[in-house]
Amino acid sequence: MKLKLNPKQLWLKRNLFLILMHCLRRSKNDLCFAVGSGVVVVVVVVVVVVVVVVVVVVVVVVVVVVVVVVVQVAVI
């Protein structure tokens, strides 16, 4: 299943890619380095948040399943 990007998202994605490529070519540029670092930090933070959310959801699901099983066993 391929994700369809609307033109604005596509434009943004292309521009981000171009900016990153430009920054990589001119890595001596402090501003580019700062922007690049910022992008990396944001990506890392997003990944960490997603992982934490997934772990919390899995733990909640496991706890709910265990509670339901224990209650059913107790009833029987």
PDB file of N, CA, C and O in Angstrom:
ATOM      1  N   MET A   1       0.857  -1.195   0.000  1.00  0.00           N
ATOM      2  CA  MET A   1       0.000   0.000   0.000  1.00  0.00           C
ATOM      3  C   MET A   1       0.895   1.247   0.000  1.00  0.00           C
ATOM      4  O   MET A   1       1.661   1.476   0.936  1.00  0.00           O
ATOM      5  N   LYS A   2       0.785   2.028  -1.042  1.00  0.00           N
ATOM      6  CA  LYS A   2       1.648   3.211  -1.168  1.00  0.00           C
ATOM      7  C   LYS A   2       0.933   4.428  -0.624  1.00  0.00           C
ATOM      8  O   LYS A   2      -0.241   4.666  -0.907  1.00  0.00           O
ATOM      9  N   LEU A   3       1.676   5.200   0.172  1.00  0.00           N
ATOM     10  CA  LEU A   3       1.100   6.413   0.756  1.00  0.00           C
ATOM     11  C   LEU A   3       1.053   7.503  -0.304  1.00  0.00           C
ATOM     12  O   LEU A   3       2.055   7.780  -0.963  1.00  0.00           O
ATOM     13  N   LYS A   4      -0.102   8.115  -0.464  1.00  0.00           N
ATOM     14  CA  LYS A   4      -0.232   9.199  -1.448  1.00  0.00           C
ATOM     15  C   LYS A   4      -0.034  10.534  -0.744  1.00  0.00           C
ATOM     16  O   LYS A   4      -0.750  10.876   0.197  1.00  0.00           O
ATOM     17  N   LEU A   5       0.959  11.282  -1.227  1.00  0.00           N
ATOM     18  CA  LEU A   5       1.225  12.603  -0.669  1.00  0.00           C
ATOM     19  C   LEU A   5       0.528  13.649  -1.524  1.00  0.00           C
ATOM     20  O   LEU A   5       0.544  13.576  -2.753  1.00  0.00           O
ATOM     21  N   ASN A   6      -0.082  14.620  -0.862  1.00  0.00           N
ATOM     22  CA  ASN A   6      -0.655  15.715  -1.648  1.00  0.00           C
ATOM     23  C   ASN A   6       0.494  16.613  -2.116  1.00  0.00           C
ATOM     24  O   ASN A   6       1.595  16.537  -1.570  1.00  0.00           O
ATOM     25  N   PRO A   7       0.250  17.463  -3.124  1.00  0.00           N
ATOM     26  CA  PRO A   7       1.346  18.268  -3.706  1.00  0.00           C
ATOM     27  C   PRO A   7       2.147  19.063  -2.685  1.00  0.00           C
ATOM     28  O   PRO A   7       3.366  19.186  -2.808  1.00  0.00           O
ATOM     29  N   LYS A   8       1.456  19.612  -1.664  1.00  0.00           N
ATOM     30  CA  LYS A   8       2.161  20.417  -0.654  1.00  0.00           C
ATOM     31  C   LYS A   8       3.138  19.542   0.135  1.00  0.00           C
ATOM     32  O   LYS A   8       4.281  19.939   0.365  1.00  0.00           O
ATOM     33  N   GLN A   9       2.689  18.351   0.550  1.00  0.00           N
ATOM     34  CA  GLN A   9       3.566  17.440   1.296  1.00  0.00           C
ATOM     35  C   GLN A   9       4.747  17.009   0.429  1.00  0.00           C
ATOM     36  O   GLN A   9       5.885  16.930   0.891  1.00  0.00           O
ATOM     37  N   LEU A  10       4.443  16.729  -0.852  1.00  0.00           N
ATOM     38  CA  LEU A  10       5.476  16.300  -1.794  1.00  0.00           C
ATOM     39  C   LEU A  10       6.524  17.399  -1.936  1.00  0.00           C
ATOM     40  O   LEU A  10       7.726  17.136  -1.915  1.00  0.00           O
ATOM     41  N   TRP A  11       6.044  18.644  -2.082  1.00  0.00           N
ATOM     42  CA  TRP A  11       6.917  19.809  -2.233  1.00  0.00           C
ATOM     43  C   TRP A  11       7.789  19.963  -0.991  1.00  0.00           C
ATOM     44  O   TRP A  11       8.992  20.204  -1.090  1.00  0.00           O
ATOM     45  N   LEU A  12       7.166  19.820   0.181  1.00  0.00           N
ATOM     46  CA  LEU A  12       7.884  19.951   1.452  1.00  0.00           C
ATOM     47  C   LEU A  12       8.958  18.871   1.565  1.00  0.00           C
ATOM     48  O   LEU A  12      10.093  19.136   1.960  1.00  0.00           O
ATOM     49  N   LYS A  13       8.567  17.638   1.205  1.00  0.00           N
ATOM     50  CA  LYS A  13       9.495  16.511   1.283  1.00  0.00           C
ATOM     51  C   LYS A  13      10.689  16.754   0.359  1.00  0.00           C
ATOM     52  O   LYS A  13      11.839  16.555   0.752  1.00  0.00           O
ATOM     53  N   ARG A  14      10.406  17.187  -0.875  1.00  0.00           N
ATOM     54  CA  ARG A  14      11.464  17.440  -1.843  1.00  0.00           C
ATOM     55  C   ARG A  14      12.382  18.552  -1.342  1.00  0.00           C
ATOM     56  O   ARG A  14      13.605  18.447  -1.433  1.00  0.00           O
ATOM     57  N   ASN A  15      11.778  19.620  -0.812  1.00  0.00           N
ATOM     58  CA  ASN A  15      12.575  20.746  -0.321  1.00  0.00           C
ATOM     59  C   ASN A  15      13.434  20.339   0.871  1.00  0.00           C
ATOM     60  O   ASN A  15      14.599  20.728   0.962  1.00  0.00           O
ATOM     61  N   LEU A  16      12.860  19.553   1.789  1.00  0.00           N
ATOM     62  CA  LEU A  16      13.636  19.078   2.943  1.00  0.00           C
ATOM     63  C   LEU A  16      14.836  18.272   2.467  1.00  0.00           C
ATOM     64  O   LEU A  16      15.946  18.421   2.978  1.00  0.00           O
ATOM     65  N   PHE A  17      14.591  17.405   1.468  1.00  0.00           N
ATOM     66  CA  PHE A  17      15.660  16.571   0.909  1.00  0.00           C
ATOM     67  C   PHE A  17      16.749  17.457   0.294  1.00  0.00           C
ATOM     68  O   PHE A  17      17.940  17.248   0.525  1.00  0.00           O
ATOM     69  N   LEU A  18      16.312  18.464  -0.505  1.00  0.00           N
ATOM     70  CA  LEU A  18      17.272  19.377  -1.149  1.00  0.00           C
ATOM     71  C   LEU A  18      18.076  20.151  -0.107  1.00  0.00           C
ATOM     72  O   LEU A  18      19.289  20.318  -0.240  1.00  0.00           O
ATOM     73  N   ILE A  19      17.378  20.625   0.938  1.00  0.00           N
ATOM     74  CA  ILE A  19      18.053  21.368   2.012  1.00  0.00           C
ATOM     75  C   ILE A  19      19.090  20.473   2.689  1.00  0.00           C
ATOM     76  O   ILE A  19      20.220  20.893   2.938  1.00  0.00           O
ATOM     77  N   LEU A  20      18.690  19.231   2.983  1.00  0.00           N
ATOM     78  CA  LEU A  20      19.614  18.296   3.637  1.00  0.00           C
ATOM     79  C   LEU A  20      20.826  18.020   2.752  1.00  0.00           C
ATOM     80  O   LEU A  20      21.960  18.005   3.231  1.00  0.00           O
ATOM     81  N   MET A  21      20.578  17.797   1.438  1.00  0.00           N
ATOM     82  CA  MET A  21      21.681  17.537   0.509  1.00  0.00           C
ATOM     83  C   MET A  21      22.618  18.750   0.460  1.00  0.00           C
ATOM     84  O   MET A  21      23.840  18.607   0.494  1.00  0.00           O
ATOM     85  N   HIS A  22      22.028  19.933   0.382  1.00  0.00           N
ATOM     86  CA  HIS A  22      22.803  21.183   0.344  1.00  0.00           C
ATOM     87  C   HIS A  22      23.650  21.307   1.616  1.00  0.00           C
ATOM     88  O   HIS A  22      24.823  21.676   1.561  1.00  0.00           O
ATOM     89  N   CYS A  23      23.038  20.994   2.754  1.00  0.00           N
ATOM     90  CA  CYS A  23      23.735  21.088   4.041  1.00  0.00           C
ATOM     91  C   CYS A  23      24.869  20.075   4.116  1.00  0.00           C
ATOM     92  O   CYS A  23      25.943  20.369   4.642  1.00  0.00           O
ATOM     93  N   LEU A  24      24.620  18.870   3.582  1.00  0.00           N
ATOM     94  CA  LEU A  24      25.662  17.841   3.614  1.00  0.00           C
ATOM     95  C   LEU A  24      26.854  18.266   2.762  1.00  0.00           C
ATOM     96  O   LEU A  24      28.006  18.040   3.131  1.00  0.00           O
ATOM     97  N   ARG A  25      26.559  18.893   1.603  1.00  0.00           N
ATOM     98  CA  ARG A  25      27.639  19.344   0.719  1.00  0.00           C
ATOM     99  C   ARG A  25      28.439  20.473   1.369  1.00  0.00           C
ATOM    100  O   ARG A  25      29.661  20.547   1.233  1.00  0.00           O
ATOM    101  N   ARG A  26      27.722  21.351   2.080  1.00  0.00           N
ATOM    102  CA  ARG A  26      28.392  22.504   2.701  1.00  0.00           C
ATOM    103  C   ARG A  26      28.362  22.363   4.218  1.00  0.00           C
ATOM    104  O   ARG A  26      27.822  23.214   4.925  1.00  0.00           O
ATOM    105  N   SER A  27      28.945  21.287   4.697  1.00  0.00           N
ATOM    106  CA  SER A  27      28.870  20.965   6.131  1.00  0.00           C
ATOM    107  C   SER A  27      29.620  21.980   6.993  1.00  0.00           C
ATOM    108  O   SER A  27      29.432  22.016   8.209  1.00  0.00           O
ATOM    109  N   LYS A  28      30.479  22.815   6.366  1.00  0.00           N
ATOM    110  CA  LYS A  28      31.216  23.826   7.142  1.00  0.00           C
ATOM    111  C   LYS A  28      30.294  24.946   7.605  1.00  0.00           C
ATOM    112  O   LYS A  28      30.590  25.656   8.566  1.00  0.00           O
ATOM    113  N   ASN A  29      29.175  25.090   6.907  1.00  0.00           N
ATOM    114  CA  ASN A  29      28.227  26.162   7.222  1.00  0.00           C
ATOM    115  C   ASN A  29      27.559  25.877   8.570  1.00  0.00           C
ATOM    116  O   ASN A  29      26.859  24.876   8.721  1.00  0.00           O
ATOM    117  N   ASP A  30      27.778  26.753   9.537  1.00  0.00           N
ATOM    118  CA  ASP A  30      27.263  26.550  10.901  1.00  0.00           C
ATOM    119  C   ASP A  30      25.745  26.481  10.944  1.00  0.00           C
ATOM    120  O   ASP A  30      25.171  25.651  11.648  1.00  0.00           O
ATOM    121  N   LEU A  31      25.093  27.368  10.177  1.00  0.00           N
ATOM    122  CA  LEU A  31      23.628  27.404  10.178  1.00  0.00           C
ATOM    123  C   LEU A  31      23.078  26.073   9.677  1.00  0.00           C
ATOM    124  O   LEU A  31      22.163  25.500  10.268  1.00  0.00           O
ATOM    125  N   CYS A  32      23.655  25.594   8.574  1.00  0.00           N
ATOM    126  CA  CYS A  32      23.232  24.308   8.013  1.00  0.00           C
ATOM    127  C   CYS A  32      23.453  23.191   9.028  1.00  0.00           C
ATOM    128  O   CYS A  32      22.613  22.308   9.201  1.00  0.00           O
ATOM    129  N   PHE A  33      24.603  23.253   9.691  1.00  0.00           N
ATOM    130  CA  PHE A  33      24.914  22.227  10.689  1.00  0.00           C
ATOM    131  C   PHE A  33      23.873  22.259  11.809  1.00  0.00           C
ATOM    132  O   PHE A  33      23.393  21.219  12.260  1.00  0.00           O
ATOM    133  N   ALA A  34      23.533  23.478  12.248  1.00  0.00           N
ATOM    134  CA  ALA A  34      22.539  23.637  13.317  1.00  0.00           C
ATOM    135  C   ALA A  34      21.187  23.092  12.869  1.00  0.00           C
ATOM    136  O   ALA A  34      20.521  22.372  13.613  1.00  0.00           O
ATOM    137  N   VAL A  35      20.785  23.443  11.639  1.00  0.00           N
ATOM    138  CA  VAL A  35      19.498  22.963  11.103  1.00  0.00           C
ATOM    139  C   VAL A  35      19.517  21.445  10.991  1.00  0.00           C
ATOM    140  O   VAL A  35      18.557  20.774  11.370  1.00  0.00           O
ATOM    141  N   GLY A  36      20.629  20.902  10.460  1.00  0.00           N
ATOM    142  CA  GLY A  36      20.773  19.452  10.324  1.00  0.00           C
ATOM    143  C   GLY A  36      20.675  18.763  11.675  1.00  0.00           C
ATOM    144  O   GLY A  36      19.982  17.756  11.819  1.00  0.00           O
ATOM    145  N   SER A  37      21.381  19.316  12.674  1.00  0.00           N
ATOM    146  CA  SER A  37      21.348  18.755  14.030  1.00  0.00           C
ATOM    147  C   SER A  37      19.927  18.813  14.582  1.00  0.00           C
ATOM    148  O   SER A  37      19.447  17.863  15.199  1.00  0.00           O
ATOM    149  N   GLY A  38      19.264  19.946  14.349  1.00  0.00           N
ATOM    150  CA  GLY A  38      17.879  20.107  14.808  1.00  0.00           C
ATOM    151  C   GLY A  38      16.981  19.047  14.215  1.00  0.00           C
ATOM    152  O   GLY A  38      16.165  18.450  14.917  1.00  0.00           O
ATOM    153  N   VAL A  39      17.132  18.807  12.899  1.00  0.00           N
ATOM    154  CA  VAL A  39      16.320  17.791  12.217  1.00  0.00           C
ATOM    155  C   VAL A  39      16.590  16.425  12.829  1.00  0.00           C
ATOM    156  O   VAL A  39      15.660  15.668  13.105  1.00  0.00           O
ATOM    157  N   VAL A  40      17.876  16.109  13.044  1.00  0.00           N
ATOM    158  CA  VAL A  40      18.248  14.811  13.632  1.00  0.00           C
ATOM    159  C   VAL A  40      17.629  14.669  15.020  1.00  0.00           C
ATOM    160  O   VAL A  40      17.068  13.624  15.350  1.00  0.00           O
ATOM    161  N   VAL A  41      17.733  15.727  15.836  1.00  0.00           N
ATOM    162  CA  VAL A  41      17.182  15.698  17.200  1.00  0.00           C
ATOM    163  C   VAL A  41      15.679  15.468  17.153  1.00  0.00           C
ATOM    164  O   VAL A  41      15.148  14.649  17.903  1.00  0.00           O
ATOM    165  N   VAL A  42      14.985  16.200  16.262  1.00  0.00           N
ATOM    166  CA  VAL A  42      13.529  16.051  16.141  1.00  0.00           C
ATOM    167  C   VAL A  42      13.177  14.622  15.748  1.00  0.00           C
ATOM    168  O   VAL A  42      12.269  14.023  16.323  1.00  0.00           O
ATOM    169  N   VAL A  43      13.901  14.071  14.762  1.00  0.00           N
ATOM    170  CA  VAL A  43      13.644  12.694  14.308  1.00  0.00           C
ATOM    171  C   VAL A  43      13.847  11.715  15.463  1.00  0.00           C
ATOM    172  O   VAL A  43      13.020  10.829  15.678  1.00  0.00           O
ATOM    173  N   VAL A  44      14.942  11.872  16.205  1.00  0.00           N
ATOM    174  CA  VAL A  44      15.239  10.983  17.339  1.00  0.00           C
ATOM    175  C   VAL A  44      14.134  11.079  18.387  1.00  0.00           C
ATOM    176  O   VAL A  44      13.663  10.060  18.892  1.00  0.00           O
ATOM    177  N   VAL A  45      13.717  12.314  18.716  1.00  0.00           N
ATOM    178  CA  VAL A  45      12.657  12.515  19.710  1.00  0.00           C
ATOM    179  C   VAL A  45      11.370  11.840  19.253  1.00  0.00           C
ATOM    180  O   VAL A  45      10.713  11.156  20.038  1.00  0.00           O
ATOM    181  N   VAL A  46      11.004  12.030  17.979  1.00  0.00           N
ATOM    182  CA  VAL A  46       9.780  11.419  17.439  1.00  0.00           C
ATOM    183  C   VAL A  46       9.859   9.899  17.540  1.00  0.00           C
ATOM    184  O   VAL A  46       8.901   9.254  17.965  1.00  0.00           O
ATOM    185  N   VAL A  47      11.003   9.323  17.150  1.00  0.00           N
ATOM    186  CA  VAL A  47      11.183   7.864  17.212  1.00  0.00           C
ATOM    187  C   VAL A  47      11.040   7.374  18.651  1.00  0.00           C
ATOM    188  O   VAL A  47      10.352   6.385  18.906  1.00  0.00           O
ATOM    189  N   VAL A  48      11.689   8.067  19.595  1.00  0.00           N
ATOM    190  CA  VAL A  48      11.623   7.679  21.014  1.00  0.00           C
ATOM    191  C   VAL A  48      10.181   7.734  21.509  1.00  0.00           C
ATOM    192  O   VAL A  48       9.717   6.811  22.179  1.00  0.00           O
ATOM    193  N   VAL A  49       9.469   8.820  21.179  1.00  0.00           N
ATOM    194  CA  VAL A  49       8.073   8.966  21.610  1.00  0.00           C
ATOM    195  C   VAL A  49       7.224   7.829  21.050  1.00  0.00           C
ATOM    196  O   VAL A  49       6.425   7.233  21.773  1.00  0.00           O
ATOM    197  N   VAL A  50       7.399   7.525  19.756  1.00  0.00           N
ATOM    198  CA  VAL A  50       6.631   6.442  19.125  1.00  0.00           C
ATOM    199  C   VAL A  50       6.913   5.116  19.828  1.00  0.00           C
ATOM    200  O   VAL A  50       5.986   4.364  20.129  1.00  0.00           O
ATOM    201  N   VAL A  51       8.189   4.829  20.090  1.00  0.00           N
ATOM    202  CA  VAL A  51       8.570   3.575  20.762  1.00  0.00           C
ATOM    203  C   VAL A  51       7.931   3.504  22.145  1.00  0.00           C
ATOM    204  O   VAL A  51       7.378   2.470  22.520  1.00  0.00           O
ATOM    205  N   VAL A  52       8.002   4.600  22.907  1.00  0.00           N
ATOM    206  CA  VAL A  52       7.417   4.633  24.254  1.00  0.00           C
ATOM    207  C   VAL A  52       5.914   4.388  24.182  1.00  0.00           C
ATOM    208  O   VAL A  52       5.377   3.602  24.963  1.00  0.00           O
ATOM    209  N   VAL A  53       5.231   5.055  23.251  1.00  0.00           N
ATOM    210  CA  VAL A  53       3.780   4.878  23.102  1.00  0.00           C
ATOM    211  C   VAL A  53       3.453   3.425  22.779  1.00  0.00           C
ATOM    212  O   VAL A  53       2.539   2.849  23.369  1.00  0.00           O
ATOM    213  N   VAL A  54       4.194   2.828  21.847  1.00  0.00           N
ATOM    214  CA  VAL A  54       3.964   1.425  21.468  1.00  0.00           C
ATOM    215  C   VAL A  54       4.156   0.516  22.677  1.00  0.00           C
ATOM    216  O   VAL A  54       3.335  -0.367  22.923  1.00  0.00           O
ATOM    217  N   VAL A  55       5.235   0.723  23.435  1.00  0.00           N
ATOM    218  CA  VAL A  55       5.512  -0.099  24.623  1.00  0.00           C
ATOM    219  C   VAL A  55       4.379   0.035  25.637  1.00  0.00           C
ATOM    220  O   VAL A  55       3.914  -0.966  26.182  1.00  0.00           O
ATOM    221  N   VAL A  56       3.930   1.271  25.893  1.00  0.00           N
ATOM    222  CA  VAL A  56       2.842   1.508  26.850  1.00  0.00           C
ATOM    223  C   VAL A  56       1.575   0.790  26.395  1.00  0.00           C
ATOM    224  O   VAL A  56       0.907   0.137  27.198  1.00  0.00           O
ATOM    225  N   VAL A  57       1.241   0.909  25.104  1.00  0.00           N
ATOM    226  CA  VAL A  57       0.039   0.253  24.568  1.00  0.00           C
ATOM    227  C   VAL A  57       0.142  -1.258  24.748  1.00  0.00           C
ATOM    228  O   VAL A  57      -0.817  -1.896  25.184  1.00  0.00           O
ATOM    229  N   VAL A  58       1.298  -1.837  24.416  1.00  0.00           N
ATOM    230  CA  VAL A  58       1.500  -3.288  24.558  1.00  0.00           C
ATOM    231  C   VAL A  58       1.336  -3.700  26.019  1.00  0.00           C
ATOM    232  O   VAL A  58       0.662  -4.690  26.305  1.00  0.00           O
ATOM    233  N   VAL A  59       1.940  -2.961  26.944  1.00  0.00           N
ATOM    234  CA  VAL A  59       1.845  -3.274  28.374  1.00  0.00           C
ATOM    235  C   VAL A  59       0.389  -3.216  28.832  1.00  0.00           C
ATOM    236  O   VAL A  59      -0.073  -4.110  29.541  1.00  0.00           O
ATOM    237  N   VAL A  60      -0.335  -2.171  28.432  1.00  0.00           N
ATOM    238  CA  VAL A  60      -1.748  -2.028  28.814  1.00  0.00           C
ATOM    239  C   VAL A  60      -2.555  -3.208  28.290  1.00  0.00           C
ATOM    240  O   VAL A  60      -3.362  -3.781  29.022  1.00  0.00           O
ATOM    241  N   VAL A  61      -2.345  -3.577  27.023  1.00  0.00           N
ATOM    242  CA  VAL A  61      -3.073  -4.704  26.424  1.00  0.00           C
ATOM    243  C   VAL A  61      -2.779  -5.989  27.197  1.00  0.00           C
ATOM    244  O   VAL A  61      -3.697  -6.746  27.510  1.00  0.00           O
ATOM    245  N   VAL A  62      -1.509  -6.240  27.506  1.00  0.00           N
ATOM    246  CA  VAL A  62      -1.120  -7.449  28.251  1.00  0.00           C
ATOM    247  C   VAL A  62      -1.788  -7.460  29.623  1.00  0.00           C
ATOM    248  O   VAL A  62      -2.326  -8.487  30.037  1.00  0.00           O
ATOM    249  N   VAL A  63      -1.761  -6.339  30.329  1.00  0.00           N
ATOM    250  CA  VAL A  63      -2.378  -6.244  31.659  1.00  0.00           C
ATOM    251  C   VAL A  63      -3.873  -6.525  31.565  1.00  0.00           C
ATOM    252  O   VAL A  63      -4.412  -7.282  32.373  1.00  0.00           O
ATOM    253  N   VAL A  64      -4.545  -5.924  30.590  1.00  0.00           N
ATOM    254  CA  VAL A  64      -5.991  -6.131  30.417  1.00  0.00           C
ATOM    255  C   VAL A  64      -6.282  -7.604  30.154  1.00  0.00           C
ATOM    256  O   VAL A  64      -7.198  -8.170  30.750  1.00  0.00           O
ATOM    257  N   VAL A  65      -5.512  -8.227  29.269  1.00  0.00           N
ATOM    258  CA  VAL A  65      -5.713  -9.650  28.949  1.00  0.00           C
ATOM    259  C   VAL A  65      -5.514 -10.502  30.199  1.00  0.00           C
ATOM    260  O   VAL A  65      -6.320 -11.392  30.472  1.00  0.00           O
ATOM    261  N   VAL A  66      -4.457 -10.243  30.958  1.00  0.00           N
ATOM    262  CA  VAL A  66      -4.174 -11.007  32.181  1.00  0.00           C
ATOM    263  C   VAL A  66      -5.318 -10.841  33.175  1.00  0.00           C
ATOM    264  O   VAL A  66      -5.773 -11.826  33.756  1.00  0.00           O
ATOM    265  N   VAL A  67      -5.788  -9.614  33.379  1.00  0.00           N
ATOM    266  CA  VAL A  67      -6.894  -9.352  34.307  1.00  0.00           C
ATOM    267  C   VAL A  67      -8.140 -10.108  33.866  1.00  0.00           C
ATOM    268  O   VAL A  67      -8.799 -10.743  34.689  1.00  0.00           O
ATOM    269  N   VAL A  68      -8.471 -10.048  32.583  1.00  0.00           N
ATOM    270  CA  VAL A  68      -9.661 -10.743  32.059  1.00  0.00           C
ATOM    271  C   VAL A  68      -9.535 -12.244  32.298  1.00  0.00           C
ATOM    272  O   VAL A  68     -10.489 -12.880  32.745  1.00  0.00           O
ATOM    273  N   VAL A  69      -8.370 -12.817  32.005  1.00  0.00           N
ATOM    274  CA  VAL A  69      -8.151 -14.261  32.199  1.00  0.00           C
ATOM    275  C   VAL A  69      -8.285 -14.614  33.677  1.00  0.00           C
ATOM    276  O   VAL A  69      -8.949 -15.594  34.013  1.00  0.00           O
ATOM    277  N   VAL A  70      -7.671 -13.840  34.561  1.00  0.00           N
ATOM    278  CA  VAL A  70      -7.728 -14.098  36.006  1.00  0.00           C
ATOM    279  C   VAL A  70      -9.168 -14.025  36.496  1.00  0.00           C
ATOM    280  O   VAL A  70      -9.604 -14.885  37.260  1.00  0.00           O
ATOM    281  N   VAL A  71      -9.907 -13.013  36.067  1.00  0.00           N
ATOM    282  CA  VAL A  71     -11.311 -12.859  36.474  1.00  0.00           C
ATOM    283  C   VAL A  71     -12.127 -14.054  35.997  1.00  0.00           C
ATOM    284  O   VAL A  71     -12.939 -14.587  36.753  1.00  0.00           O
ATOM    285  N   GLN A  72     -11.922 -14.482  34.751  1.00  0.00           N
ATOM    286  CA  GLN A  72     -12.676 -15.624  34.215  1.00  0.00           C
ATOM    287  C   GLN A  72     -12.339 -16.904  34.978  1.00  0.00           C
ATOM    288  O   GLN A  72     -13.228 -17.702  35.277  1.00  0.00           O
ATOM    289  N   VAL A  73     -11.064 -17.099  35.291  1.00  0.00           N
ATOM    290  CA  VAL A  73     -10.645 -18.281  36.051  1.00  0.00           C
ATOM    291  C   VAL A  73     -11.254 -18.229  37.451  1.00  0.00           C
ATOM    292  O   VAL A  73     -11.717 -19.247  37.965  1.00  0.00           O
ATOM    293  N   ALA A  74     -11.254 -17.052  38.066  1.00  0.00           N
ATOM    294  CA  ALA A  74     -11.814 -16.883  39.406  1.00  0.00           C
ATOM    295  C   ALA A  74     -13.311 -17.177  39.403  1.00  0.00           C
ATOM    296  O   ALA A  74     -13.830 -17.782  40.341  1.00  0.00           O
ATOM    297  N   VAL A  75     -14.005 -16.749  38.348  1.00  0.00           N
ATOM    298  CA  VAL A  75     -15.452 -16.992  38.237  1.00  0.00           C
ATOM    299  C   VAL A  75     -15.713 -18.482  38.104  1.00  0.00           C
ATOM    300  O   VAL A  75     -16.647 -19.007  38.710  1.00  0.00           O
ATOM    301  N   ILE A  76     -14.892 -19.165  37.316  1.00  0.00           N
ATOM    302  CA  ILE A  76     -15.050 -20.621  37.129  1.00  0.00           C
ATOM    303  C   ILE A  76     -14.580 -21.299  38.392  1.00  0.00           C
ATOM    304  O   ILE A  76     -14.613 -22.526  38.483  1.00  0.00           O
TER     305      ILE A  76
END
